[in-house]
């Protein structure tokens, strides 16, 4: 098996989900006591989150790049960023390491295209919804991601930063997200992207009004595939 370096702590709740999903996939495919060979560099998210808020993306990105370099030096065969938002610095990570970056958009784009979904609704942090580092690669694959209106974007962002990254899950927030997804469906969306790696704490395929594409689950699957098959 190949070893992957996971840049975590973005948030630690998200990293917990990644670790569980990757190991469960490896165990399910190999059986017995098998688990995933991972090195996790778990960052302190508070200063990174503050840099995001203040628009100091070079500072936030530098933390992620430094983690990638440490993992590269530790001898991993690939690196992965356990966050949608911090894929804003994906190109800088690629440039800083000699091993592949397992990008979160690749398995997402493949899954949407395979299922014929071309008009997904993207739910994420404001940064991910309003900037282009996730939506542009999707557009290059013929997938046009829509985003909620201003008020709903603010509500989603608040829930992510004030609740989900702290492990707080409430029925009220779940219902608010479900209403936003239903509005997207009524506006013509054919699916919903859970484009923040903690949103799966609230929304699942079982409760969503639209077919769900959970980036954390898809990315974890791609990481497991690399560990097992090198692809």
C-alpha positions in Angstrom: 0.0 0.0 0.0 1.1 3.6 -0.6 1.2 6.2 2.2 -0.7 9.4 1.9 0.0 12.6 3.9 -3.2 14.3 5.0 -3.1 18.0 5.8 -5.7 18.1 8.6 -7.0 20.4 11.3 -9.0 22.4 8.8 -11.1 21.7 11.0 -10.3 18.8 13.2 -14.0 17.7 13.0 -13.4 17.4 9.2 -10.1 15.5 9.7 -11.9 13.0 12.1 -14.4 12.3 9.3 -11.6 11.8 6.7 -9.7 9.5 9.0 -12.7 7.4 9.7 -13.9 7.2 6.0 -10.4 6.4 4.6 -9.8 3.6 7.1 -13.3 2.1 6.7 -12.8 2.0 3.0 -9.4 0.3 3.2 -10.7 -2.2 5.8 -13.8 -3.0 3.8 -11.8 -3.7 0.6 -8.9 -5.7 2.3 -10.7 -7.2 5.3 -9.2 -8.4 8.5 -7.2 -5.9 10.5 -6.1 -3.8 7.6 -6.1 0.0 8.0 -4.8 2.9 6.0 -1.1 4.0 6.1 -1.5 7.8 6.7 0.6 10.6 8.1 -1.7 13.4 9.4 -0.3 16.8 9.9 -3.0 18.5 11.9 -2.8 22.2 11.9 -4.2 24.7 14.4 -7.2 26.1 12.5 -7.8 29.3 14.6 -5.0 31.4 13.0 -5.8 30.1 9.6 -9.5 30.9 10.0 -8.6 34.4 11.1 -6.4 34.9 8.1 -9.2 33.7 5.9 -11.6 36.3 7.4 -9.0 39.1 7.0 -8.2 38.1 3.4 -4.6 37.1 4.3 -4.7 34.1 2.0 -0.9 34.1 1.6 -0.6 33.6 5.3 -3.3 30.9 5.4 -1.8 29.2 2.4 1.7 29.2 3.8 0.6 27.1 6.8 -0.8 24.5 4.4 2.2 24.6 2.1 4.5 24.1 5.1 2.5 21.1 6.2 2.7 19.6 2.7 6.5 20.1 2.6 6.8 18.4 6.0 4.8 15.4 4.7 6.8 15.3 1.5 10.0 15.1 3.6 8.5 12.4 5.8 8.3 10.1 2.7 4.6 10.1 1.7 3.7 9.0 -1.8 1.0 11.7 -2.2 -0.5 14.6 -0.2 -4.1 15.7 0.3 -5.7 18.8 1.7 -8.6 17.9 4.0 -10.6 21.0 3.2 -12.4 22.5 0.3 -11.6 26.1 1.3 -7.9 25.6 1.5 -7.8 24.1 -2.0 -7.5 27.8 -2.9 -3.8 27.2 -2.4 -3.7 23.8 -4.2 -1.4 25.2 -6.9 1.1 26.4 -4.4 1.0 23.0 -2.7 1.7 21.3 -6.0 4.6 23.5 -6.7 6.1 22.9 -3.3 6.2 19.1 -3.3 7.6 16.3 -5.4 4.7 14.0 -5.0 1.1 14.1 -6.4 -1.6 16.2 -4.8 -4.9 14.3 -4.6 -7.3 17.2 -5.5 -10.8 17.3 -4.0 -12.4 18.5 -7.3 -11.2 15.5 -9.3 -13.4 12.8 -7.7 -16.3 15.3 -7.4 -16.2 16.1 -11.1 -15.9 12.5 -12.0 -18.9 11.5 -9.9 -21.1 14.4 -11.2 -20.2 13.6 -14.9 -20.7 9.9 -14.4 -24.2 10.5 -13.1 -25.1 13.2 -15.7 -25.3 16.0 -13.2 -24.5 19.3 -14.9 -26.4 21.8 -12.7 -25.4 21.2 -9.0 -26.1 23.6 -6.2 -22.9 24.3 -4.2 -23.1 24.7 -0.5 -19.8 25.7 1.2 -18.0 28.5 3.0 -18.5 31.9 1.5 -15.0 31.7 0.2 -15.7 28.5 -1.7 -19.1 29.6 -3.0 -18.0 33.1 -4.1 -14.5 32.5 -5.4 -13.5 30.4 -8.4 -11.1 27.6 -7.2 -13.8 25.0 -7.0 -16.4 26.3 -9.5 -13.9 26.9 -12.4 -12.5 23.4 -12.5 -16.1 22.1 -12.5 -17.0 24.5 -15.3 -14.0 23.2 -17.3 -15.7 19.8 -17.1 -19.0 21.1 -18.3 -20.6 21.4 -14.9 -22.2 24.7 -13.9 -22.5 25.0 -10.2 -25.0 27.5 -8.8 -24.9 29.1 -5.4 -27.6 30.2 -3.0 -28.5 33.9 -2.6 -26.7 36.3 -0.4 -28.7 35.7 2.8 -28.5 32.0 2.4 -24.7 32.1 1.8 -24.3 34.1 5.0 -26.4 31.6 6.9 -24.4 28.6 5.6 -21.1 30.3 6.4 -22.2 31.1 9.9 -23.3 27.6 10.6 -20.0 26.2 9.3 -17.8 28.5 11.4 -19.9 28.9 14.5 -21.2 25.3 14.7 -19.9 22.6 12.5 -16.2 23.1 12.8 -16.8 22.9 16.6 -18.8 19.7 16.4 -22.2 21.5 17.1 -25.0 19.9 15.1 -28.6 21.3 15.6 -31.9 20.4 14.1 -32.5 24.1 13.3 -29.4 24.3 11.2 -30.2 21.1 9.5 -33.7 22.3 8.6 -32.3 25.6 7.3 -29.9 23.8 5.0 -32.7 21.5 3.8 -34.8 24.5 2.9 -31.9 26.1 1.0 -31.4 22.8 -0.9 -35.2 22.6 -1.7 -35.0 26.2 -3.0 -32.1 25.2 -5.2 -34.1 22.3 -6.6 -37.0 24.5 -7.4 -34.6 26.9 -9.2 -33.4 24.1 -11.4 -30.5 22.4 -9.6 -30.2 18.7 -10.4 -28.0 17.8 -7.3 -26.3 19.4 -4.3 -22.5 19.5 -3.6 -21.7 19.4 0.1 -18.7 21.6 -0.6 -17.5 22.0 2.9 -16.1 18.9 4.5 -18.2 19.2 7.6 -21.7 19.7 6.0 -22.1 15.9 6.0 -22.7 16.2 9.7 -26.1 17.8 8.8 -27.0 16.6 5.3 -27.1 13.1 4.0 -28.5 11.3 0.9 -31.4 10.1 3.1 -32.6 13.6 4.1 -31.7 15.8 1.1 -34.3 17.0 -1.4 -31.6 16.6 -4.1 -29.0 13.9 -4.9 -26.0 14.5 -2.6 -22.3 14.7 -3.7 -20.3 14.9 -0.4 -16.8 16.2 -1.2 -15.4 14.7 2.0 -16.7 11.2 1.2 -15.6 11.4 -2.5 -12.2 12.8 -1.6 -11.7 10.1 1.0 -12.6 7.5 -1.5 -10.0 8.9 -3.9 -7.4 8.9 -1.2 -8.2 5.2 -0.4 -7.9 4.4 -4.1 -4.5 5.9 -4.2 -3.4 4.0 -1.1 -4.6 0.7 -2.5 -4.1 1.1 -6.2 -1.9 4.1 -6.8 -4.6 5.9 -8.8 
